[in-house]
Amino acid sequence: MTKLELIREIGNETGYSHRAISEILEAGMDICKKTVLNGENVSLRGFGTFGHKVRKQKVARIITKQQTIVVPEHKIPSFKPAKEFVKNLK
């Protein structure tokens, strides 16, 4: 499902305009991104938690060049689904 499809579904369910839903959804995503970038988690009860993980430094290889490189420690975004969500998928 794309963002546009999600906006349409919410509009069909609630009767709100697509423009209003789009603005609210964009604002929510921006707040979620800013919160995770500040090192905090965003928890949505029954859905899951958005956060970040730290990948440790590691040695990698570029096979085509027969070269070894060091990949520094870095952060990546993460999502951990709620237990209820996982249970419903099974």
Biopython code that builds the backbone (N, CA, C, O; Angstrom):
import numpy as np
from Bio.PDB.StructureBuilder import StructureBuilder

atoms = [
    (1, "MET", "N", (0.849, -1.174, 0.000)),
    (1, "MET", "CA", (0.000, 0.000, 0.000)),
    (1, "MET", "C", (0.890, 1.231, 0.000)),
    (1, "MET", "O", (1.826, 1.333, 0.793)),
    (2, "THR", "N", (0.594, 2.160, -0.890)),
    (2, "THR", "CA", (1.349, 3.405, -0.973)),
    (2, "THR", "C", (0.720, 4.450, -0.055)),
    (2, "THR", "O", (-0.358, 4.239, 0.500)),
    (3, "LYS", "N", (1.410, 5.580, 0.094)),
    (3, "LYS", "CA", (0.891, 6.652, 0.929)),
    (3, "LYS", "C", (-0.438, 7.175, 0.373)),
    (3, "LYS", "O", (-1.367, 7.455, 1.131)),
    (4, "LEU", "N", (-0.520, 7.304, -0.953)),
    (4, "LEU", "CA", (-1.750, 7.783, -1.574)),
    (4, "LEU", "C", (-2.909, 6.817, -1.321)),
    (4, "LEU", "O", (-4.029, 7.246, -1.045)),
    (5, "GLU", "N", (-2.640, 5.532, -1.415)),
    (5, "GLU", "CA", (-3.682, 4.530, -1.141)),
    (5, "GLU", "C", (-4.120, 4.589, 0.321)),
    (5, "GLU", "O", (-5.305, 4.445, 0.626)),
    (6, "LEU", "N", (-3.162, 4.800, 1.224)),
    (6, "LEU", "CA", (-3.485, 4.929, 2.641)),
    (6, "LEU", "C", (-4.370, 6.149, 2.882)),
    (6, "LEU", "O", (-5.348, 6.072, 3.626)),
    (7, "ILE", "N", (-4.029, 7.269, 2.256)),
    (7, "ILE", "CA", (-4.832, 8.494, 2.393)),
    (7, "ILE", "C", (-6.250, 8.251, 1.886)),
    (7, "ILE", "O", (-7.216, 8.678, 2.518)),
    (8, "ARG", "N", (-6.378, 7.576, 0.762)),
    (8, "ARG", "CA", (-7.711, 7.280, 0.213)),
    (8, "ARG", "C", (-8.517, 6.387, 1.150)),
    (8, "ARG", "O", (-9.707, 6.622, 1.357)),
    (9, "GLU", "N", (-7.881, 5.369, 1.715)),
    (9, "GLU", "CA", (-8.573, 4.463, 2.639)),
    (9, "GLU", "C", (-9.047, 5.197, 3.886)),
    (9, "GLU", "O", (-10.175, 5.006, 4.338)),
    (10, "ILE", "N", (-8.173, 6.044, 4.439)),
    (10, "ILE", "CA", (-8.555, 6.820, 5.624)),
    (10, "ILE", "C", (-9.717, 7.746, 5.273)),
    (10, "ILE", "O", (-10.644, 7.903, 6.067)),
    (11, "GLY", "N", (-9.673, 8.356, 4.098)),
    (11, "GLY", "CA", (-10.748, 9.229, 3.659)),
    (11, "GLY", "C", (-12.069, 8.486, 3.526)),
    (11, "GLY", "O", (-13.119, 9.007, 3.902)),
    (12, "ASN", "N", (-12.020, 7.277, 2.995)),
    (12, "ASN", "CA", (-13.230, 6.453, 2.859)),
    (12, "ASN", "C", (-13.792, 6.050, 4.220)),
    (12, "ASN", "O", (-15.007, 5.979, 4.400)),
    (13, "GLU", "N", (-12.905, 5.786, 5.173)),
    (13, "GLU", "CA", (-13.331, 5.362, 6.508)),
    (13, "GLU", "C", (-13.882, 6.518, 7.337)),
    (13, "GLU", "O", (-14.848, 6.351, 8.082)),
    (14, "THR", "N", (-13.258, 7.700, 7.202)),
    (14, "THR", "CA", (-13.599, 8.807, 8.091)),
    (14, "THR", "C", (-14.449, 9.898, 7.452)),
    (14, "THR", "O", (-15.163, 10.613, 8.155)),
    (15, "GLY", "N", (-14.384, 10.038, 6.142)),
    (15, "GLY", "CA", (-15.116, 11.095, 5.473)),
    (15, "GLY", "C", (-14.373, 12.418, 5.414)),
    (15, "GLY", "O", (-14.906, 13.399, 4.896)),
    (16, "TYR", "N", (-13.138, 12.466, 5.940)),
    (16, "TYR", "CA", (-12.343, 13.687, 5.875)),
    (16, "TYR", "C", (-11.780, 13.858, 4.465)),
    (16, "TYR", "O", (-11.688, 12.900, 3.699)),
    (17, "SER", "N", (-11.404, 15.102, 4.138)),
    (17, "SER", "CA", (-10.859, 15.382, 2.805)),
    (17, "SER", "C", (-9.452, 14.791, 2.683)),
    (17, "SER", "O", (-8.732, 14.616, 3.666)),
    (18, "HIS", "N", (-9.103, 14.497, 1.445)),
    (18, "HIS", "CA", (-7.781, 13.926, 1.189)),
    (18, "HIS", "C", (-6.680, 14.919, 1.554)),
    (18, "HIS", "O", (-5.615, 14.526, 2.030)),
    (19, "ARG", "N", (-6.938, 16.189, 1.330)),
    (19, "ARG", "CA", (-5.947, 17.211, 1.654)),
    (19, "ARG", "C", (-5.672, 17.264, 3.157)),
    (19, "ARG", "O", (-4.517, 17.328, 3.576)),
    (20, "ALA", "N", (-6.728, 17.238, 3.965)),
    (20, "ALA", "CA", (-6.566, 17.280, 5.422)),
    (20, "ALA", "C", (-5.827, 16.042, 5.922)),
    (20, "ALA", "O", (-4.934, 16.139, 6.764)),
    (21, "ILE", "N", (-6.202, 14.896, 5.405)),
    (21, "ILE", "CA", (-5.547, 13.638, 5.813)),
    (21, "ILE", "C", (-4.079, 13.661, 5.424)),
    (21, "ILE", "O", (-3.222, 13.246, 6.205)),
    (22, "SER", "N", (-3.784, 14.142, 4.224)),
    (22, "SER", "CA", (-2.406, 14.210, 3.754)),
    (22, "SER", "C", (-1.560, 15.102, 4.659)),
    (22, "SER", "O", (-0.433, 14.745, 5.005)),
    (23, "GLU", "N", (-2.098, 16.264, 5.043)),
    (23, "GLU", "CA", (-1.359, 17.182, 5.918)),
    (23, "GLU", "C", (-1.111, 16.560, 7.284)),
    (23, "GLU", "O", (-0.018, 16.685, 7.837)),
    (24, "ILE", "N", (-2.109, 15.897, 7.823)),
    (24, "ILE", "CA", (-1.967, 15.254, 9.137)),
    (24, "ILE", "C", (-0.955, 14.118, 9.073)),
    (24, "ILE", "O", (-0.116, 13.979, 9.963)),
    (25, "LEU", "N", (-1.031, 13.309, 8.029)),
    (25, "LEU", "CA", (-0.111, 12.182, 7.871)),
    (25, "LEU", "C", (1.324, 12.672, 7.712)),
    (25, "LEU", "O", (2.237, 12.121, 8.326)),
    (26, "GLU", "N", (1.530, 13.705, 6.890)),
    (26, "GLU", "CA", (2.867, 14.277, 6.701)),
    (26, "GLU", "C", (3.417, 14.827, 8.016)),
    (26, "GLU", "O", (4.581, 14.604, 8.348)),
    (27, "ALA", "N", (2.572, 15.550, 8.766)),
    (27, "ALA", "CA", (3.007, 16.100, 10.047)),
    (27, "ALA", "C", (3.387, 14.976, 11.015)),
    (27, "ALA", "O", (4.392, 15.074, 11.719)),
    (28, "GLY", "N", (2.591, 13.923, 11.047)),
    (28, "GLY", "CA", (2.885, 12.786, 11.925)),
    (28, "GLY", "C", (4.192, 12.115, 11.570)),
    (28, "GLY", "O", (4.978, 11.767, 12.451)),
    (29, "MET", "N", (4.430, 11.930, 10.268)),
    (29, "MET", "CA", (5.683, 11.298, 9.839)),
    (29, "MET", "C", (6.881, 12.189, 10.151)),
    (29, "MET", "O", (7.930, 11.693, 10.562)),
    (30, "ASP", "N", (6.732, 13.507, 9.959)),
    (30, "ASP", "CA", (7.823, 14.440, 10.281)),
    (30, "ASP", "C", (8.162, 14.404, 11.763)),
    (30, "ASP", "O", (9.335, 14.387, 12.135)),
    (31, "ILE", "N", (7.145, 14.391, 12.603)),
    (31, "ILE", "CA", (7.366, 14.343, 14.057)),
    (31, "ILE", "C", (8.038, 13.026, 14.437)),
    (31, "ILE", "O", (8.941, 13.005, 15.274)),
    (32, "CYS", "N", (7.601, 11.938, 13.826)),
    (32, "CYS", "CA", (8.193, 10.619, 14.099)),
    (32, "CYS", "C", (9.671, 10.617, 13.708)),
    (32, "CYS", "O", (10.509, 10.132, 14.469)),
    (33, "LYS", "N", (9.997, 11.153, 12.531)),
    (33, "LYS", "CA", (11.391, 11.204, 12.076)),
    (33, "LYS", "C", (12.245, 12.053, 13.005)),
    (33, "LYS", "O", (13.341, 11.643, 13.388)),
    (34, "LYS", "N", (11.747, 13.243, 13.374)),
    (34, "LYS", "CA", (12.507, 14.136, 14.260)),
    (34, "LYS", "C", (12.749, 13.488, 15.614)),
    (34, "LYS", "O", (13.829, 13.626, 16.187)),
    (35, "THR", "N", (11.753, 12.786, 16.123)),
    (35, "THR", "CA", (11.888, 12.137, 17.425)),
    (35, "THR", "C", (12.943, 11.044, 17.383)),
    (35, "THR", "O", (13.771, 10.949, 18.289)),
    (36, "VAL", "N", (12.924, 10.216, 16.345)),
    (36, "VAL", "CA", (13.909, 9.136, 16.218)),
    (36, "VAL", "C", (15.305, 9.721, 16.007)),
    (36, "VAL", "O", (16.279, 9.209, 16.558)),
    (37, "LEU", "N", (15.412, 10.798, 15.208)),
    (37, "LEU", "CA", (16.711, 11.443, 14.996)),
    (37, "LEU", "C", (17.277, 12.016, 16.290)),
    (37, "LEU", "O", (18.495, 12.108, 16.440)),
    (38, "ASN", "N", (16.405, 12.406, 17.232)),
    (38, "ASN", "CA", (16.850, 12.919, 18.535)),
    (38, "ASN", "C", (17.190, 11.808, 19.517)),
    (38, "ASN", "O", (17.525, 12.082, 20.670)),
    (39, "GLY", "N", (17.110, 10.552, 19.074)),
    (39, "GLY", "CA", (17.495, 9.429, 19.924)),
    (39, "GLY", "C", (16.376, 8.854, 20.765)),
    (39, "GLY", "O", (16.623, 7.993, 21.610)),
    (40, "GLU", "N", (15.158, 9.307, 20.557)),
    (40, "GLU", "CA", (14.021, 8.796, 21.311)),
    (40, "GLU", "C", (13.226, 7.804, 20.464)),
    (40, "GLU", "O", (13.357, 7.770, 19.240)),
    (41, "ASN", "N", (12.405, 7.001, 21.131)),
    (41, "ASN", "CA", (11.541, 6.048, 20.441)),
    (41, "ASN", "C", (10.132, 6.603, 20.308)),
    (41, "ASN", "O", (9.698, 7.420, 21.120)),
    (42, "VAL", "N", (9.424, 6.158, 19.285)),
    (42, "VAL", "CA", (8.018, 6.502, 19.101)),
    (42, "VAL", "C", (7.236, 5.197, 19.215)),
    (42, "VAL", "O", (7.371, 4.312, 18.369)),
    (43, "SER", "N", (6.419, 5.077, 20.260)),
    (43, "SER", "CA", (5.657, 3.861, 20.510)),
    (43, "SER", "C", (4.193, 4.085, 20.193)),
    (43, "SER", "O", (3.577, 5.026, 20.695)),
    (44, "LEU", "N", (3.641, 3.230, 19.368)),
    (44, "LEU", "CA", (2.224, 3.251, 19.035)),
    (44, "LEU", "C", (1.624, 1.956, 19.559)),
    (44, "LEU", "O", (1.821, 0.888, 18.980)),
    (45, "ARG", "N", (0.895, 2.061, 20.654)),
    (45, "ARG", "CA", (0.359, 0.884, 21.333)),
    (45, "ARG", "C", (-0.465, 0.028, 20.359)),
    (45, "ARG", "O", (-1.347, 0.526, 19.660)),
    (46, "GLY", "N", (-0.151, -1.264, 20.337)),
    (46, "GLY", "CA", (-0.856, -2.193, 19.470)),
    (46, "GLY", "C", (-0.286, -2.273, 18.068)),
    (46, "GLY", "O", (-0.669, -3.153, 17.296)),
    (47, "PHE", "N", (0.633, -1.360, 17.719)),
    (47, "PHE", "CA", (1.232, -1.355, 16.378)),
    (47, "PHE", "C", (2.719, -1.667, 16.432)),
    (47, "PHE", "O", (3.175, -2.632, 15.820)),
    (48, "GLY", "N", (3.484, -0.845, 17.173)),
    (48, "GLY", "CA", (4.914, -1.095, 17.283)),
    (48, "GLY", "C", (5.681, 0.132, 17.733)),
    (48, "GLY", "O", (5.098, 1.154, 18.098)),
    (49, "THR", "N", (7.009, 0.011, 17.699)),
    (49, "THR", "CA", (7.896, 1.072, 18.153)),
    (49, "THR", "C", (8.915, 1.389, 17.072)),
    (49, "THR", "O", (9.593, 0.503, 16.552)),
    (50, "PHE", "N", (9.011, 2.688, 16.743)),
    (50, "PHE", "CA", (10.033, 3.174, 15.823)),
    (50, "PHE", "C", (11.196, 3.663, 16.656)),
    (50, "PHE", "O", (11.002, 4.322, 17.677)),
    (51, "GLY", "N", (12.402, 3.346, 16.226)),
    (51, "GLY", "CA", (13.589, 3.772, 16.947)),
    (51, "GLY", "C", (14.809, 3.666, 16.058)),
    (51, "GLY", "O", (14.703, 3.727, 14.833)),
    (52, "HIS", "N", (15.964, 3.508, 16.674)),
    (52, "HIS", "CA", (17.179, 3.307, 15.900)),
    (52, "HIS", "C", (18.046, 2.259, 16.581)),
    (52, "HIS", "O", (17.933, 2.014, 17.782)),
    (53, "LYS", "N", (18.911, 1.651, 15.784)),
    (53, "LYS", "CA", (19.878, 0.678, 16.279)),
    (53, "LYS", "C", (21.263, 1.151, 15.871)),
    (53, "LYS", "O", (21.424, 1.889, 14.898)),
    (54, "VAL", "N", (22.247, 0.721, 16.621)),
    (54, "VAL", "CA", (23.626, 1.068, 16.308)),
    (54, "VAL", "C", (24.305, -0.169, 15.738)),
    (54, "VAL", "O", (24.365, -1.219, 16.377)),
    (55, "ARG", "N", (24.809, -0.020, 14.531)),
    (55, "ARG", "CA", (25.586, -1.091, 13.918)),
    (55, "ARG", "C", (27.048, -0.878, 14.282)),
    (55, "ARG", "O", (27.585, 0.215, 14.102)),
    (56, "LYS", "N", (27.683, -1.911, 14.790)),
    (56, "LYS", "CA", (29.081, -1.808, 15.209)),
    (56, "LYS", "C", (30.006, -1.710, 13.999)),
    (56, "LYS", "O", (29.642, -2.064, 12.878)),
    (57, "GLN", "N", (31.204, -1.222, 14.263)),
    (57, "GLN", "CA", (32.225, -1.148, 13.225)),
    (57, "GLN", "C", (32.551, -2.561, 12.758)),
    (57, "GLN", "O", (32.594, -3.494, 13.560)),
    (58, "LYS", "N", (32.782, -2.714, 11.448)),
    (58, "LYS", "CA", (33.117, -4.040, 10.923)),
    (58, "LYS", "C", (34.045, -3.912, 9.726)),
    (58, "LYS", "O", (34.192, -2.842, 9.137)),
    (59, "VAL", "N", (34.656, -5.019, 9.391)),
    (59, "VAL", "CA", (35.532, -5.091, 8.227)),
    (59, "VAL", "C", (34.727, -5.726, 7.096)),
    (59, "VAL", "O", (34.101, -6.770, 7.279)),
    (60, "ALA", "N", (34.750, -5.086, 5.925)),
    (60, "ALA", "CA", (34.028, -5.603, 4.765)),
    (60, "ALA", "C", (34.997, -5.732, 3.599)),
    (60, "ALA", "O", (36.111, -5.210, 3.636)),
    (61, "ARG", "N", (34.548, -6.440, 2.559)),
    (61, "ARG", "CA", (35.400, -6.634, 1.395)),
    (61, "ARG", "C", (34.688, -6.178, 0.145)),
    (61, "ARG", "O", (33.492, -6.409, -0.031)),
    (62, "ILE", "N", (35.449, -5.519, -0.729)),
    (62, "ILE", "CA", (34.976, -5.201, -2.071)),
    (62, "ILE", "C", (35.578, -6.278, -2.969)),
    (62, "ILE", "O", (36.754, -6.223, -3.327)),
    (63, "ILE", "N", (34.764, -7.239, -3.319)),
    (63, "ILE", "CA", (35.250, -8.427, -4.019)),
    (63, "ILE", "C", (35.815, -8.085, -5.393)),
    (63, "ILE", "O", (36.837, -8.642, -5.794)),
    (64, "THR", "N", (35.165, -7.178, -6.117)),
    (64, "THR", "CA", (35.622, -6.857, -7.473)),
    (64, "THR", "C", (37.008, -6.221, -7.484)),
    (64, "THR", "O", (37.756, -6.385, -8.448)),
    (65, "LYS", "N", (37.360, -5.491, -6.412)),
    (65, "LYS", "CA", (38.667, -4.828, -6.345)),
    (65, "LYS", "C", (39.655, -5.576, -5.459)),
    (65, "LYS", "O", (40.807, -5.165, -5.324)),
    (66, "GLN", "N", (39.204, -6.682, -4.854)),
    (66, "GLN", "CA", (40.044, -7.438, -3.924)),
    (66, "GLN", "C", (40.594, -6.500, -2.841)),
    (66, "GLN", "O", (41.788, -6.499, -2.540)),
    (67, "GLN", "N", (39.693, -5.710, -2.270)),
    (67, "GLN", "CA", (40.096, -4.700, -1.305)),
    (67, "GLN", "C", (39.298, -4.880, -0.017)),
    (67, "GLN", "O", (38.126, -5.254, -0.051)),
    (68, "THR", "N", (39.942, -4.613, 1.117)),
    (68, "THR", "CA", (39.285, -4.674, 2.416)),
    (68, "THR", "C", (39.085, -3.244, 2.917)),
    (68, "THR", "O", (39.987, -2.410, 2.837)),
    (69, "ILE", "N", (37.876, -2.977, 3.439)),
    (69, "ILE", "CA", (37.580, -1.658, 3.971)),
    (69, "ILE", "C", (36.989, -1.792, 5.370)),
    (69, "ILE", "O", (36.505, -2.859, 5.747)),
    (70, "VAL", "N", (37.028, -0.710, 6.134)),
    (70, "VAL", "CA", (36.438, -0.676, 7.468)),
    (70, "VAL", "C", (35.161, 0.163, 7.382)),
    (70, "VAL", "O", (35.199, 1.329, 6.990)),
    (71, "VAL", "N", (34.042, -0.437, 7.750)),
    (71, "VAL", "CA", (32.775, 0.274, 7.803)),
    (71, "VAL", "C", (32.616, 0.784, 9.229)),
    (71, "VAL", "O", (32.535, -0.015, 10.162)),
    (72, "PRO", "N", (32.568, 2.101, 9.416)),
    (72, "PRO", "CA", (32.499, 2.641, 10.775)),
    (72, "PRO", "C", (31.152, 2.362, 11.445)),
    (72, "PRO", "O", (30.170, 2.024, 10.784)),
    (73, "GLU", "N", (31.131, 2.509, 12.756)),
    (73, "GLU", "CA", (29.888, 2.364, 13.515)),
    (73, "GLU", "C", (28.891, 3.407, 13.018)),
    (73, "GLU", "O", (29.247, 4.563, 12.788)),
    (74, "HIS", "N", (27.627, 2.979, 12.854)),
    (74, "HIS", "CA", (26.614, 3.916, 12.367)),
    (74, "HIS", "C", (25.239, 3.510, 12.879)),
    (74, "HIS", "O", (25.028, 2.380, 13.320)),
    (75, "LYS", "N", (24.305, 4.464, 12.811)),
    (75, "LYS", "CA", (22.937, 4.219, 13.265)),
    (75, "LYS", "C", (22.044, 3.921, 12.074)),
    (75, "LYS", "O", (22.237, 4.460, 10.985)),
    (76, "ILE", "N", (21.055, 3.051, 12.298)),
    (76, "ILE", "CA", (20.062, 2.755, 11.281)),
    (76, "ILE", "C", (18.677, 2.812, 11.919)),
    (76, "ILE", "O", (18.527, 2.488, 13.097)),
    (77, "PRO", "N", (17.662, 3.223, 11.153)),
    (77, "PRO", "CA", (16.305, 3.232, 11.711)),
    (77, "PRO", "C", (15.805, 1.809, 11.908)),
    (77, "PRO", "O", (16.206, 0.895, 11.187)),
    (78, "SER", "N", (14.924, 1.624, 12.893)),
    (78, "SER", "CA", (14.388, 0.290, 13.153)),
    (78, "SER", "C", (12.909, 0.377, 13.526)),
    (78, "SER", "O", (12.410, 1.424, 13.938)),
    (79, "PHE", "N", (12.236, -0.740, 13.369)),
    (79, "PHE", "CA", (10.833, -0.852, 13.757)),
    (79, "PHE", "C", (10.651, -2.197, 14.433)),
    (79, "PHE", "O", (11.031, -3.230, 13.883)),
    (80, "LYS", "N", (10.070, -2.186, 15.626)),
    (80, "LYS", "CA", (9.777, -3.420, 16.341)),
    (80, "LYS", "C", (8.260, -3.511, 16.480)),
    (80, "LYS", "O", (7.655, -2.704, 17.185)),
    (81, "PRO", "N", (7.641, -4.484, 15.815)),
    (81, "PRO", "CA", (6.178, -4.603, 15.903)),
    (81, "PRO", "C", (5.727, -5.028, 17.290)),
    (81, "PRO", "O", (6.450, -5.715, 18.011)),
    (82, "ALA", "N", (4.516, -4.608, 17.655)),
    (82, "ALA", "CA", (3.939, -4.974, 18.945)),
    (82, "ALA", "C", (3.600, -6.464, 18.944)),
    (82, "ALA", "O", (3.375, -7.057, 17.889)),
    (83, "LYS", "N", (3.566, -7.061, 20.132)),
    (83, "LYS", "CA", (3.270, -8.490, 20.253)),
    (83, "LYS", "C", (1.916, -8.830, 19.651)),
    (83, "LYS", "O", (1.768, -9.861, 18.996)),
    (84, "GLU", "N", (0.918, -7.963, 19.870)),
    (84, "GLU", "CA", (-0.417, -8.195, 19.318)),
    (84, "GLU", "C", (-0.393, -8.227, 17.798)),
    (84, "GLU", "O", (-1.059, -9.048, 17.168)),
    (85, "PHE", "N", (0.389, -7.318, 17.220)),
    (85, "PHE", "CA", (0.515, -7.221, 15.769)),
    (85, "PHE", "C", (1.127, -8.501, 15.204)),
    (85, "PHE", "O", (0.629, -9.062, 14.228)),
    (86, "VAL", "N", (2.201, -8.950, 15.823)),
    (86, "VAL", "CA", (2.873, -10.173, 15.377)),
    (86, "VAL", "C", (1.955, -11.372, 15.536)),
    (86, "VAL", "O", (1.887, -12.237, 14.663)),
    (87, "LYS", "N", (1.246, -11.415, 16.665)),
    (87, "LYS", "CA", (0.324, -12.516, 16.933)),
    (87, "LYS", "C", (-0.774, -12.597, 15.862)),
    (87, "LYS", "O", (-1.142, -13.690, 15.432)),
    (88, "ASN", "N", (-1.292, -11.447, 15.435)),
    (88, "ASN", "CA", (-2.326, -11.425, 14.409)),
    (88, "ASN", "C", (-1.808, -11.847, 13.037)),
    (88, "ASN", "O", (-2.573, -12.358, 12.219)),
    (89, "LEU", "N", (-0.520, -11.639, 12.777)),
    (89, "LEU", "CA", (0.058, -12.050, 11.498)),
    (89, "LEU", "C", (0.212, -13.552, 11.385)),
    (89, "LEU", "O", (0.154, -14.110, 10.289)),
    (90, "LYS", "N", (0.409, -14.209, 12.528)),
    (90, "LYS", "CA", (0.645, -15.654, 12.517)),
    (90, "LYS", "C", (-0.575, -16.438, 12.304)),
    (90, "LYS", "O", (-0.521, -17.667, 12.272)),
]
sb = StructureBuilder()
sb.init_structure("model")
sb.init_model(0)
sb.init_chain("A")
sb.init_seg("    ")
for serial, (resi, resn, name, xyz) in enumerate(atoms, 1):
    if name == "N":
        sb.init_residue(resn, " ", resi, " ")
    sb.init_atom(name, np.array(xyz, "f"), 0.0, 1.0, " ", f" {name:<3s}", serial, name[0])
structure = sb.get_structure()
